[in-house]
Amino acid sequence: MEQFIMNNCKIANELRKYRDLTGCVNRAGLSDDPENYVEYVITREMSYMDMVTANAVYSLWRSGEGDNGFRAETIGQIMAGDMARRLRPEKQDEIEERLQKLAGTELYILADHDQQAMQEVYEGAFLPLTWETGRSRLRFRFKDGGQMPLYQYAEERNQLIRIPVSLLRDDEALGQTRLKAGSRTFSIPLNRQDLADFLFVDRSAMSNELCKMRDEGLLKFEKSNFELLIEMPITEEERDPNQ
């Protein structure tokens, strides 16, 4: 695995960001022209991690390395940018459940409303997967001829972002973001636009948030170098050391 592929189309960004998108026809504007939009229907709510998982599955499918089947641990390794990493059983359980959810979610896209004669439809399972029980873990396979509607839509519009898998490694990609004990400084080897694309956010909004954090005394930064001015908990389970 050399490349991680991220879906950056308007629909994908809405699915990552918003809730309550099921049970109705959603309309996403594609430009300032009110007649230029895409409509879509999805049968289940998506979370940010659902979308990251889907990106990892699509990356595996594109690489051809999953043709003989794969397990949840492989998807976790891709998401971590480290194919040698061993995942805890509970993390594998979590990814298995997410893969089954994505395989059971249906997506319907009606595109190109600004060109009525050329409307295209993309529909089917969010991820075209089947699975079987192995000795201890589920083994997933891609359905023959199965298409991933959201990725087919984005690929035909050049709205996929490709980055080296190594950038996902938390001890490499973002300037060793797994900080040493007591350290609050780190660097990010990406320019602002690439960082915004990596995080699936608008560049202007990201810059505004960084400036807000700086003005509030939470963070100092200069170009790609950052310094935390408060102590952060390492995990969600740990107490906030600033309280």
Short mmCIF file of the C-alpha atoms (twelve columns), coordinates in Angstrom:
data_MODEL
# 
_entry.id   MODEL 
# 
loop_
_atom_site.group_PDB 
_atom_site.id 
_atom_site.type_symbol 
_atom_site.label_atom_id 
_atom_site.label_alt_id 
_atom_site.label_comp_id 
_atom_site.label_asym_id 
_atom_site.label_seq_id 
_atom_site.Cartn_x 
_atom_site.Cartn_y 
_atom_site.Cartn_z 
_atom_site.pdbx_PDB_model_num 
ATOM 1   C CA . MET A 1   0.000   0.000   0.000   1 
ATOM 2   C CA . GLU A 2   1.591   3.219   -1.158  1 
ATOM 3   C CA . GLN A 3   -1.347  5.605   -1.446  1 
ATOM 4   C CA . PHE A 4   -4.238  6.532   0.810   1 
ATOM 5   C CA . ILE A 5   -7.181  7.924   -1.163  1 
ATOM 6   C CA . MET A 6   -9.574  10.413  0.426   1 
ATOM 7   C CA . ASN A 7   -12.945 11.355  -1.010  1 
ATOM 8   C CA . ASN A 8   -13.188 15.142  -1.121  1 
ATOM 9   C CA . CYS A 9   -16.450 15.625  -3.045  1 
ATOM 10  C CA . LYS A 10  -19.216 17.819  -1.618  1 
ATOM 11  C CA . ILE A 11  -21.371 14.831  -0.675  1 
ATOM 12  C CA . ALA A 12  -18.530 13.174  1.248   1 
ATOM 13  C CA . ASN A 13  -17.819 16.388  3.127   1 
ATOM 14  C CA . GLU A 14  -21.490 16.721  4.098   1 
ATOM 15  C CA . LEU A 15  -21.669 13.099  5.268   1 
ATOM 16  C CA . ARG A 16  -18.627 13.688  7.487   1 
ATOM 17  C CA . LYS A 17  -19.965 16.912  8.916   1 
ATOM 18  C CA . TYR A 18  -23.736 16.682  9.233   1 
ATOM 19  C CA . ARG A 19  -26.273 14.387  10.870  1 
ATOM 20  C CA . ASP A 20  -30.000 13.830  10.189  1 
ATOM 21  C CA . LEU A 21  -29.367 13.211  6.484   1 
ATOM 22  C CA . THR A 22  -31.378 9.986   6.307   1 
ATOM 23  C CA . GLY A 23  -35.015 9.617   5.304   1 
ATOM 24  C CA . CYS A 24  -34.986 12.554  2.897   1 
ATOM 25  C CA . VAL A 25  -33.556 13.825  -0.375  1 
ATOM 26  C CA . ASN A 26  -30.489 15.963  0.329   1 
ATOM 27  C CA . ARG A 27  -29.322 18.690  -2.018  1 
ATOM 28  C CA . ALA A 28  -25.694 19.865  -2.127  1 
ATOM 29  C CA . GLY A 29  -24.894 23.047  -4.014  1 
ATOM 30  C CA . LEU A 30  -21.865 22.780  -6.284  1 
ATOM 31  C CA . SER A 31  -21.350 26.457  -7.106  1 
ATOM 32  C CA . ASP A 32  -22.905 29.882  -6.652  1 
ATOM 33  C CA . ASP A 33  -25.396 28.959  -9.356  1 
ATOM 34  C CA . PRO A 34  -28.548 27.709  -7.554  1 
ATOM 35  C CA . GLU A 35  -29.281 25.452  -10.524 1 
ATOM 36  C CA . ASN A 36  -25.966 23.632  -10.121 1 
ATOM 37  C CA . TYR A 37  -26.450 20.974  -7.468  1 
ATOM 38  C CA . VAL A 38  -26.401 17.257  -6.758  1 
ATOM 39  C CA . GLU A 39  -29.081 15.291  -4.899  1 
ATOM 40  C CA . TYR A 40  -28.515 12.201  -2.816  1 
ATOM 41  C CA . VAL A 41  -30.267 9.808   -0.453  1 
ATOM 42  C CA . ILE A 42  -28.506 7.716   2.185   1 
ATOM 43  C CA . THR A 43  -30.123 5.103   4.413   1 
ATOM 44  C CA . ARG A 44  -27.899 5.397   7.507   1 
ATOM 45  C CA . GLU A 45  -26.071 8.161   9.323   1 
ATOM 46  C CA . MET A 46  -22.341 8.375   8.677   1 
ATOM 47  C CA . SER A 47  -19.713 9.409   11.209  1 
ATOM 48  C CA . TYR A 48  -16.279 10.851  10.570  1 
ATOM 49  C CA . MET A 49  -14.704 7.469   11.353  1 
ATOM 50  C CA . ASP A 50  -17.146 5.708   9.032   1 
ATOM 51  C CA . MET A 51  -15.871 7.908   6.217   1 
ATOM 52  C CA . VAL A 52  -12.211 7.356   7.097   1 
ATOM 53  C CA . THR A 53  -12.857 3.608   7.137   1 
ATOM 54  C CA . ALA A 54  -14.514 3.822   3.718   1 
ATOM 55  C CA . ASN A 55  -11.495 5.717   2.388   1 
ATOM 56  C CA . ALA A 56  -9.219  2.943   3.643   1 
ATOM 57  C CA . VAL A 57  -11.359 0.263   1.982   1 
ATOM 58  C CA . TYR A 58  -11.394 2.159   -1.310  1 
ATOM 59  C CA . SER A 59  -7.614  2.603   -1.105  1 
ATOM 60  C CA . LEU A 60  -7.222  -1.147  -0.615  1 
ATOM 61  C CA . TRP A 61  -9.557  -1.883  -3.531  1 
ATOM 62  C CA . ARG A 62  -7.680  0.513   -5.809  1 
ATOM 63  C CA . SER A 63  -4.344  -1.060  -4.889  1 
ATOM 64  C CA . GLY A 64  -5.579  -4.530  -5.865  1 
ATOM 65  C CA . GLU A 65  -4.149  -5.967  -2.656  1 
ATOM 66  C CA . GLY A 66  -7.568  -6.909  -1.283  1 
ATOM 67  C CA . ASP A 67  -8.636  -9.069  -4.220  1 
ATOM 68  C CA . ASN A 68  -8.269  -12.266 -2.185  1 
ATOM 69  C CA . GLY A 69  -10.106 -10.901 0.823   1 
ATOM 70  C CA . PHE A 70  -9.049  -8.952  3.882   1 
ATOM 71  C CA . ARG A 71  -9.706  -8.618  7.593   1 
ATOM 72  C CA . ALA A 72  -10.565 -5.642  9.741   1 
ATOM 73  C CA . GLU A 73  -6.998  -5.452  10.990  1 
ATOM 74  C CA . THR A 74  -5.806  -4.660  7.467   1 
ATOM 75  C CA . ILE A 75  -8.151  -1.674  7.307   1 
ATOM 76  C CA . GLY A 76  -6.934  -0.475  10.692  1 
ATOM 77  C CA . GLN A 77  -3.336  -0.766  9.529   1 
ATOM 78  C CA . ILE A 78  -4.090  1.321   6.443   1 
ATOM 79  C CA . MET A 79  -5.794  3.968   8.570   1 
ATOM 80  C CA . ALA A 80  -2.740  4.050   10.832  1 
ATOM 81  C CA . GLY A 81  -0.321  4.134   7.900   1 
ATOM 82  C CA . ASP A 82  1.532   1.165   9.353   1 
ATOM 83  C CA . MET A 83  0.968   -2.272  7.838   1 
ATOM 84  C CA . ALA A 84  3.023   -3.891  10.602  1 
ATOM 85  C CA . ARG A 85  0.887   -2.553  13.446  1 
ATOM 86  C CA . ARG A 86  -1.054  -5.056  15.524  1 
ATOM 87  C CA . LEU A 87  -4.543  -3.982  16.514  1 
ATOM 88  C CA . ARG A 88  -6.150  -4.781  19.845  1 
ATOM 89  C CA . PRO A 89  -9.099  -7.216  19.657  1 
ATOM 90  C CA . GLU A 90  -11.586 -4.522  20.665  1 
ATOM 91  C CA . LYS A 91  -10.334 -2.245  17.886  1 
ATOM 92  C CA . GLN A 92  -10.752 -5.063  15.365  1 
ATOM 93  C CA . ASP A 93  -14.292 -5.627  16.676  1 
ATOM 94  C CA . GLU A 94  -15.039 -1.940  16.160  1 
ATOM 95  C CA . ILE A 95  -13.790 -1.951  12.565  1 
ATOM 96  C CA . GLU A 96  -15.679 -5.168  11.760  1 
ATOM 97  C CA . GLU A 97  -18.911 -3.568  12.959  1 
ATOM 98  C CA . ARG A 98  -18.203 -0.444  10.943  1 
ATOM 99  C CA . LEU A 99  -17.500 -2.438  7.776   1 
ATOM 100 C CA . GLN A 100 -20.759 -4.348  8.191   1 
ATOM 101 C CA . LYS A 101 -22.615 -1.076  8.716   1 
ATOM 102 C CA . LEU A 102 -21.117 0.449   5.553   1 
ATOM 103 C CA . ALA A 103 -21.933 -2.681  3.547   1 
ATOM 104 C CA . GLY A 104 -25.544 -2.431  4.729   1 
ATOM 105 C CA . THR A 105 -25.898 1.262   3.891   1 
ATOM 106 C CA . GLU A 106 -27.410 2.262   0.549   1 
ATOM 107 C CA . LEU A 107 -26.537 5.457   -1.314  1 
ATOM 108 C CA . TYR A 108 -28.336 7.008   -4.292  1 
ATOM 109 C CA . ILE A 109 -26.847 9.997   -6.151  1 
ATOM 110 C CA . LEU A 110 -28.516 11.986  -8.928  1 
ATOM 111 C CA . ALA A 111 -25.843 14.238  -10.405 1 
ATOM 112 C CA . ASP A 112 -25.438 17.127  -12.817 1 
ATOM 113 C CA . HIS A 113 -28.664 19.045  -12.346 1 
ATOM 114 C CA . ASP A 114 -27.161 21.946  -14.284 1 
ATOM 115 C CA . GLN A 115 -27.041 19.742  -17.396 1 
ATOM 116 C CA . GLN A 116 -30.432 18.056  -17.507 1 
ATOM 117 C CA . ALA A 117 -29.668 16.017  -20.616 1 
ATOM 118 C CA . MET A 118 -26.570 14.514  -19.010 1 
ATOM 119 C CA . GLN A 119 -27.801 13.520  -15.564 1 
ATOM 120 C CA . GLU A 120 -26.065 10.515  -14.118 1 
ATOM 121 C CA . VAL A 121 -27.186 8.124   -11.402 1 
ATOM 122 C CA . TYR A 122 -24.843 6.402   -8.964  1 
ATOM 123 C CA . GLU A 123 -26.421 3.913   -6.597  1 
ATOM 124 C CA . GLY A 124 -25.774 0.828   -4.525  1 
ATOM 125 C CA . ALA A 125 -24.200 -0.276  -1.275  1 
ATOM 126 C CA . PHE A 126 -21.864 2.284   0.239   1 
ATOM 127 C CA . LEU A 127 -19.243 -0.484  0.284   1 
ATOM 128 C CA . PRO A 128 -19.933 -3.606  -1.838  1 
ATOM 129 C CA . LEU A 129 -18.686 -6.165  0.675   1 
ATOM 130 C CA . THR A 130 -19.529 -9.692  1.739   1 
ATOM 131 C CA . TRP A 131 -17.992 -11.527 4.676   1 
ATOM 132 C CA . GLU A 132 -17.550 -14.954 6.128   1 
ATOM 133 C CA . THR A 133 -16.559 -16.194 9.557   1 
ATOM 134 C CA . GLY A 134 -12.993 -17.404 9.887   1 
ATOM 135 C CA . ARG A 135 -11.303 -19.085 12.807  1 
ATOM 136 C CA . SER A 136 -11.543 -16.001 14.949  1 
ATOM 137 C CA . ARG A 137 -12.212 -13.033 12.670  1 
ATOM 138 C CA . LEU A 138 -14.509 -12.088 9.826   1 
ATOM 139 C CA . ARG A 139 -12.965 -12.181 6.380   1 
ATOM 140 C CA . PHE A 140 -14.322 -9.570  3.981   1 
ATOM 141 C CA . ARG A 141 -14.409 -9.711  0.193   1 
ATOM 142 C CA . PHE A 142 -15.314 -7.262  -2.534  1 
ATOM 143 C CA . LYS A 143 -18.402 -8.256  -4.501  1 
ATOM 144 C CA . ASP A 144 -17.674 -9.085  -8.121  1 
ATOM 145 C CA . GLY A 145 -18.572 -6.107  -10.255 1 
ATOM 146 C CA . GLY A 146 -19.535 -4.068  -7.215  1 
ATOM 147 C CA . GLN A 147 -19.152 -0.310  -7.479  1 
ATOM 148 C CA . MET A 148 -18.743 2.227   -4.700  1 
ATOM 149 C CA . PRO A 149 -21.173 4.954   -5.801  1 
ATOM 150 C CA . LEU A 150 -19.670 7.817   -3.796  1 
ATOM 151 C CA . TYR A 151 -16.164 7.039   -5.033  1 
ATOM 152 C CA . GLN A 152 -17.233 6.466   -8.624  1 
ATOM 153 C CA . TYR A 153 -18.966 9.860   -8.539  1 
ATOM 154 C CA . ALA A 154 -15.910 11.599  -7.044  1 
ATOM 155 C CA . GLU A 155 -13.376 9.867   -9.271  1 
ATOM 156 C CA . GLU A 156 -15.175 10.914  -12.454 1 
ATOM 157 C CA . ARG A 157 -15.000 14.516  -11.217 1 
ATOM 158 C CA . ASN A 158 -11.362 14.413  -10.058 1 
ATOM 159 C CA . GLN A 159 -12.401 14.931  -6.441  1 
ATOM 160 C CA . LEU A 160 -10.207 12.287  -4.829  1 
ATOM 161 C CA . ILE A 161 -7.079  13.227  -2.892  1 
ATOM 162 C CA . ARG A 162 -4.128  10.846  -2.947  1 
ATOM 163 C CA . ILE A 163 -1.435  11.013  -0.289  1 
ATOM 164 C CA . PRO A 164 1.413   8.658   0.667   1 
ATOM 165 C CA . VAL A 165 0.261   6.151   3.273   1 
ATOM 166 C CA . SER A 166 3.334   7.054   5.325   1 
ATOM 167 C CA . LEU A 167 1.787   10.481  6.005   1 
ATOM 168 C CA . LEU A 168 -0.850  8.766   8.138   1 
ATOM 169 C CA . ARG A 169 1.663   7.420   10.610  1 
ATOM 170 C CA . ASP A 170 1.351   9.332   13.838  1 
ATOM 171 C CA . ASP A 171 5.091   9.004   14.449  1 
ATOM 172 C CA . GLU A 172 6.030   10.247  10.975  1 
ATOM 173 C CA . ALA A 173 3.349   12.061  9.051   1 
ATOM 174 C CA . LEU A 174 2.643   15.086  11.168  1 
ATOM 175 C CA . GLY A 175 6.131   15.715  12.416  1 
ATOM 176 C CA . GLN A 176 5.990   13.036  15.080  1 
ATOM 177 C CA . THR A 177 2.650   14.054  16.540  1 
ATOM 178 C CA . ARG A 178 3.011   11.379  19.179  1 
ATOM 179 C CA . LEU A 179 4.892   13.799  21.362  1 
ATOM 180 C CA . LYS A 180 7.572   12.807  23.800  1 
ATOM 181 C CA . ALA A 181 6.635   13.141  27.449  1 
ATOM 182 C CA . GLY A 182 6.671   16.812  28.441  1 
ATOM 183 C CA . SER A 183 7.082   18.072  24.875  1 
ATOM 184 C CA . ARG A 184 4.586   20.552  23.485  1 
ATOM 185 C CA . THR A 185 6.221   21.465  20.187  1 
ATOM 186 C CA . PHE A 186 5.759   19.744  16.857  1 
ATOM 187 C CA . SER A 187 5.975   20.451  13.145  1 
ATOM 188 C CA . ILE A 188 3.623   19.515  10.315  1 
ATOM 189 C CA . PRO A 189 5.324   18.918  6.944   1 
ATOM 190 C CA . LEU A 190 2.322   20.130  4.922   1 
ATOM 191 C CA . ASN A 191 1.395   23.557  3.619   1 
ATOM 192 C CA . ARG A 192 -1.901  25.076  4.739   1 
ATOM 193 C CA . GLN A 193 -3.894  23.931  1.716   1 
ATOM 194 C CA . ASP A 194 -2.560  20.366  1.895   1 
ATOM 195 C CA . LEU A 195 -3.251  20.276  5.638   1 
ATOM 196 C CA . ALA A 196 -6.819  21.496  5.083   1 
ATOM 197 C CA . ASP A 197 -7.343  18.814  2.439   1 
ATOM 198 C CA . PHE A 198 -5.836  16.188  4.753   1 
ATOM 199 C CA . LEU A 199 -8.289  17.172  7.505   1 
ATOM 200 C CA . PHE A 200 -11.248 17.579  5.116   1 
ATOM 201 C CA . VAL A 201 -11.833 21.181  6.176   1 
ATOM 202 C CA . ASP A 202 -12.001 24.556  4.465   1 
ATOM 203 C CA . ARG A 203 -8.626  26.307  4.450   1 
ATOM 204 C CA . SER A 204 -10.015 29.692  5.500   1 
ATOM 205 C CA . ALA A 205 -12.020 28.164  8.338   1 
ATOM 206 C CA . MET A 206 -8.956  26.219  9.527   1 
ATOM 207 C CA . SER A 207 -6.779  29.351  9.455   1 
ATOM 208 C CA . ASN A 208 -9.426  31.270  11.396  1 
ATOM 209 C CA . GLU A 209 -9.548  28.541  14.058  1 
ATOM 210 C CA . LEU A 210 -5.758  28.507  14.361  1 
ATOM 211 C CA . CYS A 211 -5.723  32.281  14.794  1 
ATOM 212 C CA . LYS A 212 -8.506  32.039  17.359  1 
ATOM 213 C CA . MET A 213 -6.530  29.446  19.342  1 
ATOM 214 C CA . ARG A 214 -3.460  31.689  19.158  1 
ATOM 215 C CA . ASP A 215 -5.417  34.744  20.349  1 
ATOM 216 C CA . GLU A 216 -6.875  32.712  23.236  1 
ATOM 217 C CA . GLY A 217 -3.399  31.687  24.352  1 
ATOM 218 C CA . LEU A 218 -3.813  28.023  23.507  1 
ATOM 219 C CA . LEU A 219 -1.339  27.694  20.676  1 
ATOM 220 C CA . LYS A 220 1.643   29.402  19.066  1 
ATOM 221 C CA . PHE A 221 2.622   28.730  15.476  1 
ATOM 222 C CA . GLU A 222 4.877   29.959  12.721  1 
ATOM 223 C CA . LYS A 223 4.558   28.352  9.298   1 
ATOM 224 C CA . SER A 224 4.787   24.586  9.965   1 
ATOM 225 C CA . ASN A 225 6.007   24.820  13.578  1 
ATOM 226 C CA . PHE A 226 3.528   24.639  16.449  1 
ATOM 227 C CA . GLU A 227 3.701   24.894  20.231  1 
ATOM 228 C CA . LEU A 228 0.893   23.962  22.607  1 
ATOM 229 C CA . LEU A 229 0.543   26.460  25.443  1 
ATOM 230 C CA . ILE A 230 -1.645  24.162  27.548  1 
ATOM 231 C CA . GLU A 231 -1.210  20.556  28.582  1 
ATOM 232 C CA . MET A 232 -3.451  18.138  26.694  1 
ATOM 233 C CA . PRO A 233 -4.728  14.738  27.943  1 
ATOM 234 C CA . ILE A 234 -3.302  11.836  25.969  1 
ATOM 235 C CA . THR A 235 -6.602  9.980   25.521  1 
ATOM 236 C CA . GLU A 236 -10.301 10.624  26.006  1 
ATOM 237 C CA . GLU A 237 -10.237 8.475   29.132  1 
ATOM 238 C CA . GLU A 238 -7.625  10.603  30.905  1 
ATOM 239 C CA . ARG A 239 -8.651  13.583  32.993  1 
ATOM 240 C CA . ASP A 240 -7.958  17.078  31.707  1 
ATOM 241 C CA . PRO A 241 -4.649  18.092  33.393  1 
ATOM 242 C CA . ASN A 242 -5.608  21.773  33.169  1 
ATOM 243 C CA . GLN A 243 -8.633  21.405  35.459  1 
# 
